[in-house]
Amino acid sequence: VPDSALYSRNMNDTDVTTGAYTGSKLYTEGLDGAKTTIQNAFGSEHVLSHRIYLSNATSNGRASTGIWTDSIVDLMCEQMVYGAIVFSPVSDGGAVPANFRIEKTQLPVFAMNPALIASNTSCWLRDVISNSLFAGVSNNNGANSYSASNVAGVRPYFCIGTNN
C-alpha cells in the first residue's frame, strides 16, 4: 500500500453505485494509472496477480452480487483498513447482506501503526455504502463515505514478489 494517494479522481461521473465496485468508472478506467506507476516502480514481473472476490451489482443501496477475478491492483476495503466493517450495510433484521470480500482482518501495517491509515488526502475504499455512496478514509484517519461523483485519492493495494 503506498503511503499516500497516487492521484485523485471520482468513483463515477454521477452519484450512483449501480454496478458496485467493478462497475465503477474508477475500476474500469481509473486504476490504469496506478497499475502503470506500480509496475514501473517494482517491475511488472514482481507485481503479482491474485484471486479476489469483488462486488459487481447493487440492489437497494447494497452490493448484491460478486464475481471472482484475477487482479494485480485494487482499492482496499474497510476490513483491510480498519479490521471491521464501519459503513457497509449490515443486517436490518430482515435481509442479511452478503459479504462481497474475502479479506477477514486488518492489514498488519495498519494494526501495528494506525497513524499510517491516514494519507495526504481523503481516499476511496471499494465498499458500496448506499445508492450514491462508497466508503472512504478521510485524511485525518477517520472512516468516511463519499458521493460517487466526489474526487478522492486512489491509494490501492497490490502484492509484490517473484513468480517461481
Buried (B, 14 or more C-beta within 10 A) or exposed (E): BBEEBBEBBBBBEEBBBBBBBBBBBBBEEBBEBBBEBBBEEBEEEBBBEEEBBBBBBBEEBBBBEBEEBEBBBBBBBBBBBBBEBBBBBEEEEEEEBEBBBBBEEBBEEBEEEBEBBBBEBBBBBBBBBBBBBBBBBBBEBEBBBBBBBBEBBBBBBBEEEEEE
